[in-house]
Amino acid sequence: MTSDEHLDGNAIAGDLRELFGVEMTTQSGSCAGCGVVSVLAAVRVYRSGPGTVIRCPNCEKVLMVLVNRPGSIRVGIEMLHWLEVAEN
């Protein structure tokens, strides 16, 4: 399916903070593929292509894709069923 050359969700902490304005690696989300609920720090991050692919730590379905563009970040939400952002 994928190679073992991945990082954890902390690798995208800066991008997620820029998008959501809060620390996101401690926030929970659910995979629409297998239903597992995990914090974003536990996801598998692959940066070998033109974008950053974020996969479920359990079934490896693609949850999100981030593409850094000049002046913006494009976010593709694939199999992320829900994302809970706790109030500070």
N, CA, C and O atoms as a printed pandas DataFrame, in Angstrom:
     atom_number atom_name residue_name chain_id  residue_number  x_coord  y_coord  z_coord
0              1         N          MET        A               1    0.832   -1.197    0.000
1              2        CA          MET        A               1    0.000    0.000    0.000
2              3         C          MET        A               1    0.867    1.247    0.000
3              4         O          MET        A               1    0.857    2.002   -0.972
4              5         N          THR        A               2    1.619    1.477    1.076
5              6        CA          THR        A               2    2.497    2.632    1.156
6              7         C          THR        A               2    3.829    2.181    1.718
7              8         O          THR        A               2    3.934    1.095    2.288
8              9         N          SER        A               3    4.838    3.007    1.558
9             10        CA          SER        A               3    6.135    2.674    2.141
10            11         C          SER        A               3    6.110    3.001    3.618
11            12         O          SER        A               3    5.216    3.699    4.097
12            13         N          ASP        A               4    7.098    2.493    4.335
13            14        CA          ASP        A               4    7.181    2.768    5.765
14            15         C          ASP        A               4    7.859    4.098    6.052
15            16         O          ASP        A               4    8.059    4.437    7.219
16            17         N          GLU        A               5    8.218    4.856    5.036
17            18        CA          GLU        A               5    8.895    6.131    5.227
18            19         C          GLU        A               5    7.876    7.241    5.464
19            20         O          GLU        A               5    7.548    8.014    4.563
20            21         N          HIS        A               6    7.393    7.295    6.681
21            22        CA          HIS        A               6    6.409    8.307    7.032
22            23         C          HIS        A               6    6.826    9.003    8.322
23            24         O          HIS        A               6    7.668    8.518    9.079
24            25         N          LEU        A               7    6.212   10.145    8.541
25            26        CA          LEU        A               7    6.383   10.913    9.771
26            27         C          LEU        A               7    5.080   10.841   10.535
27            28         O          LEU        A               7    4.077   10.361   10.008
28            29         N          ASP        A               8    5.081   11.311   11.771
29            30        CA          ASP        A               8    3.812   11.385   12.496
30            31         C          ASP        A               8    3.182   12.763   12.281
31            32         O          ASP        A               8    3.750   13.616   11.598
32            33         N          GLY        A               9    2.025   12.966   12.862
33            34        CA          GLY        A               9    1.273   14.195   12.659
34            35         C          GLY        A               9    1.947   15.460   13.141
35            36         O          GLY        A               9    1.554   16.557   12.747
36            37         N          ASN        A              10    2.961   15.329   13.991
37            38        CA          ASN        A              10    3.687   16.519   14.438
38            39         C          ASN        A              10    4.392   17.214   13.275
39            40         O          ASN        A              10    4.705   18.402   13.360
40            41         N          ALA        A              11    4.641   16.483   12.192
41            42        CA          ALA        A              11    5.303   17.055   11.025
42            43         C          ALA        A              11    4.457   18.114   10.325
43            44         O          ALA        A              11    4.987   18.942    9.584
44            45         N          ILE        A              12    3.153   18.091   10.555
45            46        CA          ILE        A              12    2.261   19.074    9.921
46            47         C          ILE        A              12    1.670   20.048   10.938
47            48         O          ILE        A              12    0.715   20.763   10.635
48            49         N          ALA        A              13    2.234   20.074   12.135
49            50        CA          ALA        A              13    1.717   20.940   13.201
50            51         C          ALA        A              13    1.656   22.402   12.772
51            52         O          ALA        A              13    0.665   23.083   13.039
52            53         N          GLY        A              14    2.698   22.889   12.114
53            54        CA          GLY        A              14    2.730   24.289   11.678
54            55         C          GLY        A              14    1.664   24.603   10.644
55            56         O          GLY        A              14    0.988   25.628   10.732
56            57         N          ASP        A              15    1.512   23.717    9.657
57            58        CA          ASP        A              15    0.489   23.921    8.630
58            59         C          ASP        A              15   -0.911   23.915    9.244
59            60         O          ASP        A              15   -1.753   24.739    8.890
60            61         N          LEU        A              16   -1.153   22.980   10.166
61            62        CA          LEU        A              16   -2.472   22.898   10.788
62            63         C          LEU        A              16   -2.753   24.107   11.671
63            64         O          LEU        A              16   -3.882   24.597   11.714
64            65         N          ARG        A              17   -1.729   24.591   12.377
65            66        CA          ARG        A              17   -1.918   25.792   13.209
66            67         C          ARG        A              17   -2.235   26.993   12.316
67            68         O          ARG        A              17   -3.069   27.829   12.665
68            69         N          GLU        A              18   -1.575   27.073   11.176
69            70        CA          GLU        A              18   -1.840   28.170   10.244
70            71         C          GLU        A              18   -3.282   28.108    9.720
71            72         O          GLU        A              18   -3.929   29.142    9.557
72            73         N          LEU        A              19   -3.773   26.911    9.463
73            74        CA          LEU        A              19   -5.132   26.748    8.956
74            75         C          LEU        A              19   -6.205   26.991   10.006
75            76         O          LEU        A              19   -7.201   27.665    9.739
76            77         N          PHE        A              20   -6.000   26.436   11.213
77            78        CA          PHE        A              20   -7.048   26.454   12.233
78            79         C          PHE        A              20   -6.825   27.477   13.337
79            80         O          PHE        A              20   -7.759   27.796   14.072
80            81         N          GLY        A              21   -5.610   27.997   13.468
81            82        CA          GLY        A              21   -5.321   29.013   14.469
82            83         C          GLY        A              21   -5.124   28.488   15.880
83            84         O          GLY        A              21   -4.979   29.272   16.818
84            85         N          VAL        A              22   -5.115   27.168   16.044
85            86        CA          VAL        A              22   -4.895   26.542   17.349
86            87         C          VAL        A              22   -4.001   25.316   17.163
87            88         O          VAL        A              22   -3.800   24.846   16.043
88            89         N          GLU        A              23   -3.473   24.812   18.262
89            90        CA          GLU        A              23   -2.688   23.580   18.246
90            91         C          GLU        A              23   -3.605   22.421   17.855
91            92         O          GLU        A              23   -4.584   22.144   18.549
92            93         N          MET        A              24   -3.293   21.747   16.750
93            94        CA          MET        A              24   -4.188   20.722   16.232
94            95         C          MET        A              24   -3.720   19.290   16.481
95            96         O          MET        A              24   -4.520   18.364   16.349
96            97         N          THR        A              25   -2.462   19.078   16.833
97            98        CA          THR        A              25   -1.982   17.701   16.972
98            99         C          THR        A              25   -2.634   16.974   18.145
99           100         O          THR        A              25   -2.591   15.745   18.202
100          101         N          THR        A              26   -3.228   17.699   19.070
101          102        CA          THR        A              26   -3.906   17.069   20.203
102          103         C          THR        A              26   -5.414   16.930   19.981
103          104         O          THR        A              26   -6.127   16.418   20.844
104          105         N          GLN        A              27   -5.896   17.385   18.829
105          106        CA          GLN        A              27   -7.321   17.312   18.510
106          107         C          GLN        A              27   -7.635   15.946   17.900
107          108         O          GLN        A              27   -6.766   15.319   17.294
108          109         N          SER        A              28   -8.868   15.491   18.062
109          110        CA          SER        A              28   -9.276   14.167   17.595
110          111         C          SER        A              28  -10.043   14.232   16.282
111          112         O          SER        A              28  -10.729   15.209   15.980
112          113         N          GLY        A              29   -9.901   13.160   15.518
113          114        CA          GLY        A              29  -10.651   13.007   14.286
114          115         C          GLY        A              29  -10.985   11.545   14.074
115          116         O          GLY        A              29  -10.414   10.668   14.722
116          117         N          SER        A              30  -11.909   11.286   13.168
117          118        CA          SER        A              30  -12.349    9.926   12.889
118          119         C          SER        A              30  -12.157    9.599   11.410
119          120         O          SER        A              30  -12.464   10.410   10.537
120          121         N          CYS        A              31  -11.652    8.414   11.150
121          122        CA          CYS        A              31  -11.464    7.924    9.779
122          123         C          CYS        A              31  -12.800    7.423    9.244
123          124         O          CYS        A              31  -13.466    6.618    9.896
124          125         N          ALA        A              32  -13.195    7.892    8.067
125          126        CA          ALA        A              32  -14.439    7.438    7.449
126          127         C          ALA        A              32  -14.310    6.024    6.904
127          128         O          ALA        A              32  -15.313    5.372    6.615
128          129         N          GLY        A              33  -13.071    5.548    6.762
129          130        CA          GLY        A              33  -12.861    4.202    6.248
130          131         C          GLY        A              33  -13.047    3.123    7.294
131          132         O          GLY        A              33  -13.815    2.184    7.087
132          133         N          CYS        A              34  -12.345    3.246    8.429
133          134        CA          CYS        A              34  -12.376    2.200    9.452
134          135         C          CYS        A              34  -13.038    2.637   10.751
135          136         O          CYS        A              34  -13.319    1.799   11.607
136          137         N          GLY        A              35  -13.294    3.938   10.916
137          138        CA          GLY        A              35  -13.969    4.437   12.102
138          139         C          GLY        A              35  -13.080    4.710   13.293
139          140         O          GLY        A              35  -13.564    5.163   14.330
140          141         N          VAL        A              36  -11.780    4.443   13.170
141          142        CA          VAL        A              36  -10.891    4.671   14.312
142          143         C          VAL        A              36  -10.849    6.162   14.637
143          144         O          VAL        A              36  -10.848    7.007   13.742
144          145         N          VAL        A              37  -10.814    6.468   15.928
145          146        CA          VAL        A              37  -10.694    7.840   16.412
146          147         C          VAL        A              37   -9.296    7.986   16.990
147          148         O          VAL        A              37   -8.878    7.188   17.829
148          149         N          SER        A              38   -8.574    9.008   16.542
149          150        CA          SER        A              38   -7.225    9.237   17.055
150          151         C          SER        A              38   -6.908   10.722   17.028
151          152         O          SER        A              38   -7.561   11.502   16.336
152          153         N          VAL        A              39   -5.891   11.097   17.796
153          154        CA          VAL        A              39   -5.419   12.481   17.746
154          155         C          VAL        A              39   -4.614   12.664   16.471
155          156         O          VAL        A              39   -4.061   11.703   15.935
156          157         N          LEU        A              40   -4.550   13.894   15.988
157          158        CA          LEU        A              40   -3.849   14.146   14.729
158          159         C          LEU        A              40   -2.347   13.882   14.823
159          160         O          LEU        A              40   -1.702   13.655   13.799
160          161         N          ALA        A              41   -1.782   13.907   16.018
161          162        CA          ALA        A              41   -0.362   13.578   16.166
162          163         C          ALA        A              41   -0.078   12.134   15.763
163          164         O          ALA        A              41    1.062   11.804   15.435
164          165         N          ALA        A              42   -1.091   11.267   15.782
165          166        CA          ALA        A              42   -0.901    9.847   15.488
166          167         C          ALA        A              42   -1.022    9.501   14.005
167          168         O          ALA        A              42   -0.711    8.375   13.615
168          169         N          VAL        A              43   -1.464   10.440   13.172
169          170        CA          VAL        A              43   -1.628   10.125   11.751
170          171         C          VAL        A              43   -0.277    9.867   11.097
171          172         O          VAL        A              43    0.766   10.219   11.648
172          173         N          ARG        A              44   -0.303    9.260    9.937
173          174        CA          ARG        A              44    0.910    9.014    9.161
174          175         C          ARG        A              44    1.014   10.085    8.080
175          176         O          ARG        A              44    0.071   10.305    7.321
176          177         N          VAL        A              45    2.151   10.738    8.018
177          178        CA          VAL        A              45    2.366   11.843    7.092
178          179         C          VAL        A              45    3.413   11.435    6.061
179          180         O          VAL        A              45    4.505   10.988    6.413
180          181         N          TYR        A              46    3.067   11.592    4.788
181          182        CA          TYR        A              46    3.963   11.263    3.685
182          183         C          TYR        A              46    4.223   12.537    2.888
183          184         O          TYR        A              46    3.290   13.212    2.453
184          185         N          ARG        A              47    5.498   12.854    2.705
185          186        CA          ARG        A              47    5.870   14.090    2.010
186          187         C          ARG        A              47    6.700   13.835    0.761
187          188         O          ARG        A              47    7.483   14.700    0.368
188          189         N          SER        A              48    6.558   12.695    0.134
189          190        CA          SER        A              48    7.403   12.370   -1.017
190          191         C          SER        A              48    6.865   12.914   -2.336
191          192         O          SER        A              48    7.581   12.890   -3.337
192          193         N          GLY        A              49    5.642   13.396   -2.367
193          194        CA          GLY        A              49    5.056   13.906   -3.602
194          195         C          GLY        A              49    4.959   15.412   -3.599
195          196         O          GLY        A              49    5.560   16.076   -2.755
196          197         N          PRO        A              50    4.210   15.953   -4.534
197          198        CA          PRO        A              50    4.064   17.404   -4.611
198          199         C          PRO        A              50    3.228   17.984   -3.477
199          200         O          PRO        A              50    3.271   19.189   -3.231
200          201         N          GLY        A              51    2.470   17.141   -2.787
201          202        CA          GLY        A              51    1.680   17.575   -1.639
202          203         C          GLY        A              51    1.990   16.674   -0.453
203          204         O          GLY        A              51    2.739   15.704   -0.569
204          205         N          THR        A              52    1.408   17.006    0.675
205          206        CA          THR        A              52    1.569   16.207    1.886
206          207         C          THR        A              52    0.331   15.348    2.051
207          208         O          THR        A              52   -0.786   15.865    2.097
208          209         N          VAL        A              53    0.520   14.040    2.140
209          210        CA          VAL        A              53   -0.591   13.106    2.272
210          211         C          VAL        A              53   -0.676   12.657    3.724
211          212         O          VAL        A              53    0.315   12.213    4.302
212          213         N          ILE        A              54   -1.859   12.775    4.309
213          214        CA          ILE        A              54   -2.098   12.399    5.703
214          215         C          ILE        A              54   -3.000   11.176    5.695
215          216         O          ILE        A              54   -4.125   11.216    5.195
216          217         N          ARG        A              55   -2.477   10.068    6.270
217          218        CA          ARG        A              55   -3.194    8.793    6.255
218          219         C          ARG        A              55   -3.611    8.351    7.649
219          220         O          ARG        A              55   -2.990    8.727    8.643
220          221         N          CYS        A              56   -4.650    7.563    7.711
221          222        CA          CYS        A              56   -5.128    6.971    8.954
222          223         C          CYS        A              56   -4.035    6.071    9.539
223          224         O          CYS        A              56   -3.420    5.299    8.804
224          225         N          PRO        A              57   -3.784    6.158   10.843
225          226        CA          PRO        A              57   -2.767    5.306   11.449
226          227         C          PRO        A              57   -3.190    3.843   11.549
227          228         O          PRO        A              57   -2.361    2.974   11.819
228          229         N          ASN        A              58   -4.478    3.569   11.333
229          230        CA          ASN        A              58   -4.983    2.205   11.443
230          231         C          ASN        A              58   -5.103    1.524   10.075
231          232         O          ASN        A              58   -4.495    0.477    9.854
232          233         N          CYS        A              59   -5.878    2.107    9.161
233          234        CA          CYS        A              59   -6.134    1.452    7.866
234          235         C          CYS        A              59   -5.373    2.082    6.705
235          236         O          CYS        A              59   -5.379    1.537    5.601
236          237         N          GLU        A              60   -4.727    3.204    6.929
237          238        CA          GLU        A              60   -3.929    3.934    5.938
238          239         C          GLU        A              60   -4.737    4.568    4.808
239          240         O          GLU        A              60   -4.171    4.910    3.770
240          241         N          LYS        A              61   -6.047    4.729    4.991
241          242        CA          LYS        A              61   -6.827    5.506    4.018
242          243         C          LYS        A              61   -6.337    6.946    4.045
243          244         O          LYS        A              61   -5.861    7.417    5.077
244          245         N          VAL        A              62   -6.448    7.647    2.927
245          246        CA          VAL        A              62   -6.050    9.048    2.867
246          247         C          VAL        A              62   -7.110    9.891    3.571
247          248         O          VAL        A              62   -8.265    9.938    3.148
248          249         N          LEU        A              63   -6.696   10.563    4.661
249          250        CA          LEU        A              63   -7.604   11.433    5.400
250          251         C          LEU        A              63   -7.652   12.833    4.803
251          252         O          LEU        A              63   -8.724   13.411    4.620
252          253         N          MET        A              64   -6.461   13.371    4.502
253          254        CA          MET        A              64   -6.349   14.730    3.962
254          255         C          MET        A              64   -5.122   14.816    3.075
255          256         O          MET        A              64   -4.200   14.006    3.173
256          257         N          VAL        A              65   -5.133   15.811    2.210
257          258        CA          VAL        A              65   -3.966   16.162    1.410
258          259         C          VAL        A              65   -3.770   17.664    1.552
259          260         O          VAL        A              65   -4.709   18.440    1.378
260          261         N          LEU        A              66   -2.540   18.070    1.869
261          262        CA          LEU        A              66   -2.197   19.490    1.966
262          263         C          LEU        A              66   -1.236   19.831    0.842
263          264         O          LEU        A              66   -0.252   19.125    0.623
264          265         N          VAL        A              67   -1.516   20.903    0.137
265          266        CA          VAL        A              67   -0.627   21.373   -0.922
266          267         C          VAL        A              67   -0.295   22.828   -0.631
267          268         O          VAL        A              67   -1.174   23.690   -0.648
268          269         N          ASN        A              68    0.965   23.094   -0.366
269          270        CA          ASN        A              68    1.419   24.473   -0.138
270          271         C          ASN        A              68    1.565   25.156   -1.482
271          272         O          ASN        A              68    2.283   24.682   -2.363
272          273         N          ARG        A              69    0.875   26.274   -1.628
273          274        CA          ARG        A              69    0.911   27.063   -2.854
274          275         C          ARG        A              69    1.401   28.453   -2.491
275          276         O          ARG        A              69    1.329   28.838   -1.324
276          277         N          PRO        A              70    1.891   29.207   -3.442
277          278        CA          PRO        A              70    2.319   30.566   -3.121
278          279         C          PRO        A              70    1.170   31.364   -2.499
279          280         O          PRO        A              70    0.170   31.643   -3.161
280          281         N          GLY        A              71    1.319   31.721   -1.243
281          282        CA          GLY        A              71    0.323   32.520   -0.553
282          283         C          GLY        A              71   -0.871   31.770    0.005
283          284         O          GLY        A              71   -1.780   32.394    0.552
284          285         N          SER        A              72   -0.897   30.426   -0.117
285          286        CA          SER        A              72   -2.046   29.685    0.402
286          287         C          SER        A              72   -1.693   28.221    0.647
287          288         O          SER        A              72   -0.651   27.728    0.212
288          289         N          ILE        A              73   -2.584   27.550    1.349
289          290        CA          ILE        A              73   -2.499   26.103    1.528
290          291         C          ILE        A              73   -3.815   25.533    1.020
291          292         O          ILE        A              73   -4.885   25.944    1.468
292          293         N          ARG        A              74   -3.742   24.592    0.093
293          294        CA          ARG        A              74   -4.945   23.932   -0.411
294          295         C          ARG        A              74   -5.127   22.646    0.385
295          296         O          ARG        A              74   -4.182   21.874    0.550
296          297         N          VAL        A              75   -6.342   22.416    0.878
297          298        CA          VAL        A              75   -6.639   21.250    1.699
298          299         C          VAL        A              75   -7.686   20.396    0.990
299          300         O          VAL        A              75   -8.773   20.867    0.655
300          301         N          GLY        A              76   -7.336   19.138    0.771
301          302        CA          GLY        A              76   -8.294   18.166    0.250
302          303         C          GLY        A              76   -8.676   17.243    1.389
303          304         O          GLY        A              76   -7.817   16.565    1.953
304          305         N          ILE        A              77   -9.947   17.208    1.732
305          306        CA          ILE        A              77  -10.399   16.345    2.819
306          307         C          ILE        A              77  -11.023   15.111    2.172
307          308         O          ILE        A              77  -12.076   15.177    1.537
308          309         N          GLU        A              78  -10.350   14.003    2.353
309          310        CA          GLU        A              78  -10.756   12.763    1.702
310          311         C          GLU        A              78  -11.641   11.917    2.619
311          312         O          GLU        A              78  -12.865   11.929    2.488
312          313         N          MET        A              79  -11.027   11.188    3.540
313          314        CA          MET        A              79  -11.733   10.224    4.391
314          315         C          MET        A              79  -11.785   10.651    5.855
315          316         O          MET        A              79  -11.954    9.810    6.738
316          317         N          LEU        A              80  -11.643   11.932    6.117
317          318        CA          LEU        A              80  -11.764   12.428    7.482
318          319         C          LEU        A              80  -13.254   12.630    7.757
319          320         O          LEU        A              80  -13.858   13.601    7.303
320          321         N          HIS        A              81  -13.828   11.698    8.506
321          322        CA          HIS        A              81  -15.284   11.709    8.754
322          323         C          HIS        A              81  -15.678   12.916    9.597
323          324         O          HIS        A              81  -16.633   13.623    9.278
324          325         N          TRP        A              82  -14.932   13.143   10.676
325          326        CA          TRP        A              82  -15.162   14.332   11.492
326          327         C          TRP        A              82  -13.857   14.730   12.176
327          328         O          TRP        A              82  -12.946   13.917   12.334
328          329         N          LEU        A              83  -13.788   15.982   12.573
329          330        CA          LEU        A              83  -12.649   16.542   13.278
330          331         C          LEU        A              83  -13.191   17.383   14.405
331          332         O          LEU        A              83  -13.996   18.287   14.180
332          333         N          GLU        A              84  -12.757   17.095   15.622
333          334        CA          GLU        A              84  -13.220   17.840   16.794
334          335         C          GLU        A              84  -12.122   18.767   17.254
335          336         O          GLU        A              84  -11.012   18.326   17.550
336          337         N          VAL        A              85  -12.429   20.066   17.316
337          338        CA          VAL        A              85  -11.481   21.062   17.779
338          339         C          VAL        A              85  -11.980   21.562   19.123
339          340         O          VAL        A              85  -12.993   22.257   19.198
340          341         N          ALA        A              86  -11.267   21.208   20.183
341          342        CA          ALA        A              86  -11.676   21.574   21.528
342          343         C          ALA        A              86  -11.500   23.077   21.750
343          344         O          ALA        A              86  -10.561   23.687   21.240
344          345         N          GLU        A              87  -12.398   23.647   22.501
345          346        CA          GLU        A              87  -12.299   25.055   22.842
346          347         C          GLU        A              87  -11.148   25.254   23.819
347          348         O          GLU        A              87  -10.895   24.410   24.679
348          349         N          ASN        A              88  -10.462   26.370   23.679
349          350        CA          ASN        A              88   -9.356   26.669   24.600
350          351         C          ASN        A              88   -9.855   27.255   25.885
351          352         O          ASN        A              88   -9.059   27.566   26.771
